[in-house]
């Protein structure tokens, strides 16, 4: 599994206000498990997961502080 999408997600969320939504695209099928675990561990909300042309698109809402 490539940690790069998770690292980009952490960086993106750190620059956002609470309740804003981040869109992340990944191509690794393992990213589905990784982002589910990331959201459970951090308290951010995985709003939606779409699969499009061998890519996975995640919409993650930043948790309230």
Backbone torsions as a table, in degrees:
resi	resn	phi	psi	omega
1	UNK	NA	140.3	179.9
2	UNK	-92.7	124.3	-178.9
3	UNK	-78.2	-7.7	-174.5
4	UNK	-57.8	-45.4	178.7
5	UNK	-60.3	-38.7	178.8
6	UNK	-67.1	-42.1	178.5
7	UNK	-62.7	-41.4	177.2
8	UNK	-65.1	-37.6	178.0
9	UNK	-63.2	-47.7	178.8
10	UNK	-57.9	-45.1	-179.9
11	UNK	-64.2	-45.3	179.9
12	UNK	-61.4	-44.6	-179.7
13	UNK	-66.2	-34.2	-178.7
14	UNK	-66.3	-23.8	-180.0
15	UNK	-92.6	4.9	-174.4
16	UNK	-111.8	161.7	173.6
17	UNK	-85.1	157.7	177.2
18	UNK	-56.2	142.5	177.6
19	UNK	77.7	-6.0	174.5
20	UNK	-73.1	156.9	-175.8
21	UNK	-111.7	131.2	178.2
22	UNK	-105.4	134.8	176.0
23	UNK	-105.2	124.5	-179.7
24	UNK	-124.6	135.9	175.6
25	UNK	-114.5	132.5	178.5
26	UNK	-136.8	155.6	-179.6
27	UNK	-110.5	-13.4	-178.3
28	UNK	-80.3	122.3	177.8
29	UNK	-56.6	-27.6	177.9
30	UNK	-68.1	-15.1	-179.4
31	UNK	-66.2	-25.2	178.1
32	UNK	-60.8	-49.6	177.8
33	UNK	-64.8	-42.1	-178.0
34	UNK	-61.9	-45.4	-178.1
35	UNK	-72.0	-34.3	174.1
36	UNK	-60.8	-46.8	179.6
37	UNK	-64.9	-42.5	179.8
38	UNK	-58.6	-46.9	-179.0
39	UNK	-66.1	-39.7	178.5
40	UNK	-64.5	-39.8	-177.6
41	UNK	-73.9	-32.3	-173.4
42	UNK	-100.6	-15.6	-179.2
43	UNK	88.0	1.0	174.6
44	UNK	-75.3	157.8	-174.8
45	UNK	-106.7	121.9	173.7
46	UNK	-80.8	104.0	-175.2
47	UNK	-78.0	-40.8	-172.7
48	UNK	-158.2	148.3	174.0
49	UNK	-130.9	125.8	177.3
50	UNK	-119.8	147.5	174.6
51	UNK	-116.0	125.3	-174.9
52	UNK	-146.4	118.0	176.9
53	UNK	50.4	53.0	178.9
54	UNK	65.5	16.9	176.1
55	UNK	-120.0	152.4	177.7
56	UNK	-113.2	128.7	-178.2
57	UNK	-115.1	121.3	-176.8
58	UNK	-110.9	138.3	173.6
59	UNK	-116.6	116.4	-173.8
60	UNK	-122.1	125.8	177.7
61	UNK	-92.7	128.1	178.7
62	UNK	-68.1	135.8	-178.8
63	UNK	-68.3	157.3	174.3
64	UNK	-74.7	145.8	-178.3
65	UNK	-80.6	NA	NA
